[in-house]
């Protein structure tokens, strides 16, 4: 049953009787659900699971030409009913070759999944998911939110979307500040939040009950929205979930002029009277050829992540660690966690301590020789991992804790201090698979996302589900994980609607014991205390946070 079945006749008659000029919000076209957003009408699809699916709706104008390197603009109005039945292109990523059927500069589209039985008075909790990709790509722009709607008992509305990445989303310069907008990719996300606030009721959602959720750079984005404008609360969300919160180096604008100059040169705009105007007038192919990584000054190899958010003094007013310590963030309940082996997907295959130091400096270029000596002291030779050099485990552990695990732990501690120790939930995902273990990778970065949204729903190939065992030996973890996430979205507490056999997820607490977290393991999920040695290493990274521009 479509959203409009319960709504159309009653509201159409009442509006006619009242002489109202407004158009009904929802209508039916050939038995397919149609939503009227004022600027456009979109026709979706009712799935066999009794979920209405709307794909590829514009939430912003195409960021082309003069709209490049600017905050996103409202979409233009259209006439007639637009089809919303196919996933649209995601935003152009770092190093992508053109032409591409999956990526484009015209990419600001949203997808919505909602119960087919919902009406505009349903006021269902809303779940916004921000995909990751290291701010370099929309790595998983083809997720499917229908399974979690069904699993929730038709009690949530799910929203996913694209945002500008790489140079198109994060090119920084004082020239852009003067005639454009910095951190455009984050502003795309913020406009989507405002789009949800304005229109989600038309899909059956509650605009006053929105939870934002992200993984990797998406989780980093969640953190930055909590910190945005010094913690200003614009009432866009009431809860937040972060899987593997990603905090790379985030330089100040003045430190990125070399990057802007390099991009201008690569895009054949060097020497132009107005370099920014030149970039805006160039064709996409030319700009995309320049949209690639380069080594930081003084380095010989590109970092893992070249395009990252910048400290602009407005949206992001200071380094995240500083803002968190000062309590300058939106005060809401949070659920944050990581995977046991966060760094194995990214680390160099280090053969020596010198290799570890080089790898860390390549990604955090302000680290001194004394700093890398101290890092190596924290991560000496560790137990070997299959198919890797001796110091790969050390490089992986150093990068995983510095970039993901310790930022997440610090967020938990800061929220426990400034919000409530009983409104913070932390986890460690430790669901092993033979395939990843045999490859020497362990429990890899954001692997739990397969369980959050269900097998086959995370934009991966079926082979990825098989590799993680999520459809075989680890299938029992799926409803446990999924229901905790659904419960937090619905009730701001992962326990209220948890899976029947799942244990109670205890709160993080005040952090005096290091903090408590839920350890996910197939058929063995239970609470644990954050180990003292990890707490001490996280203190070490906190002391380096300003040097690392985190």
Secondary structure, DSSP 8 states (H G I E B T S, - for coil): --TTTTTHHHHHHHHHHHT--S--SEEEETTEEEEE-SS-EEE-EE-TTSEEEEEEEESS----GGGTTS---------SEEE-BS---EE--TT--SS-SSEES---EEEEEEETT--TT--EEEEEEE--STTT--TTTTB--HHHHHHTTS-EEEEEE----HHHHH---HHHHHTS-SSHHHHHHHHHHHHHHHHGGGGTEEEEEEEEEEETHHHHHHHHHHHHHHH---SS-SEEEEES-------BGGGGHHHHHHHHHHTT-TT-SSHHHHHHHS-HHHHHHH------TT-SS--S--S---B-SSSS-S-HHHHHHTT-S---EEEEEEETTTTTTT----SSHHHHHHHHHHHSTT--HHHHHHHHHHS-S----TTS-TTHHHHHHHHHIIIIIHHHHHHHHHHHHHT-TTSEEEEEE----HHHHHTT--S-TTTTHHHHH-TT-BS--HHHHHHHTTTTTTTHHHHHHHHHHHHHHHHSSTTTT--TT--------SSTTS-EEEEE-TTT-EEEE--HHHHHHHHHHHHHTTTTT-
